Amino acid sequence: MPELPEVETTRQGIAPHMEGRRIEKITVRDRRLRWPIPEDLPGRMTGQQVLAVDRRGKYLLFRFPQGSAIVHLGMSGSLRLITDQSPPLRHDHVEVILDQGTTLRYNDPRRFGCWLWAEDPYQHPLLASLGPEPLDTTFSGPYLHRLSQGKTTPVKHFLMDSRTVVGVGNIYANEALFKAGIHPRRSAGRISRDRYTLLAQAIRETLSAAILMGGTTLRDFINSDGKPGYFSQSLQVYGRGGAPCHQCAAQLKEIRMSQRTTVYCGQCQR
């Protein structure tokens, strides 16, 4: 599933081509996504100018004068800009034609993403209860420490709860916990304020580096299905179960937590 860096990389890739442009036409080829695409969505968007392409957590927000489209990439979705006459691919479910001729296509083989509409997206049920953005100043070690008090849930689950902080998915939770030297199974309520300060910084650094490198899955958004990013080459633990730790050379351990792959170093993480 695309995580926050992939979604932010997508936003940065398409925003310069969409902001300030007017929607000329929208074609919905398959409404059957995670939630059916509203029948009135094309009518609401057509003719409107794109004021901004924003992001909240893993959701993209196409901002218009009279509301916003809320877009989620789901398990397998991607967005790409088409500047030539390339025919639609099999799973291109939504096509947005902009006034200068560029086309935005949404491809989603598993159809687990969404295209919804809201007058105020931040009050929509999908976004209203989300925690702070991990790259905002409101996210900090003291905030994590305060929220964790009395919680016995493993710290990895605590981080991946979008009510705690948005966008820290499985890959980056593994990486940030390793960087901060914290065991993923450690109870969230038994971590000190100082260690949470290290963890908050590790989350910011890990996500920022992934965004700079194009995430772990997507890189190019023009006339392409997306090319591999480069951050996967910098992963310290995720996907490396059984390999030696880059810090101490001990064998990395791989376990399952809530059906998610979790990799850690038993020597470096406590």
C-alpha positions, 0 to 999 in steps of 0.5 A: 500500500502506498504510504505517506512518502509515496502519496506526498511524492505523487502530490509533488509530481502532479501539483505543478501540472494541475494547480491553476488549471480548469477541469474540462471533462471527467470520465469514470469508467468504473465506479466500483472502488472501495466506496462507489464514486458518487454519480454527481462527482464529474458534474461537481468538478467539471468547469472548476479551477484547481486551486491546490493539490493538498495532502492529509495523511494518505489522502490527496485533496483536489481543492476547488472553489466549491469543495474538494475531491478526496482521493485515496490510492488504496492498495494498488492505486496510482496517478499519472499525467498523460500528455500524448494520445496514449490509450487508457490502460485496463484499470484506468478507472478515472480520467480527468482532462485539464484545459491545456490538454493534459490528462490525469489518469487514476489506475487501480487494479484492486479498486480499493482506493476512493474518489469522494467529494466534500464541501469541507474535507477536514470535516469528512468522517475519513479525515475528521479524527486523524492525528497530526501530520508527522512533519508538522510542528504539532508532532513532537516527543512530548506529544507522543509521551502524553498520548501514550500514558496508560497504554499497553499496546505495542509502540509499533501499533501505537505509531500506526494508529492514524489517531496518534499520527497520520501516515506512519505505515508499516515500512516507516514504523519499522525504520523509525523504531530502528533509528530510535533504538526502540523495540517494536513490541515495547509497551507504548506507555513504558517509553520515556519522554526523552526516548519519544523525543528521539522517536519523533525525530526519527520519524521526521527524518525517515519520512523526509528522506523517503520523500526526497528519494521519491518514496519506495514505490513511485517516481515518475508520473508523466506518461508512465505507470510509475518507476521504482523510487530509490528509498528502498535502497536505504532501508535499514531493517524492513525487508531484511529479516535474517540479514546482518544489522548495519550497526552491530552485525547481529542477525535481524529478526522478522516476526508478524505483528497484527499480520504485518511484517516486523523486522528489528535488531534484538541488540540495537532495539530495547 
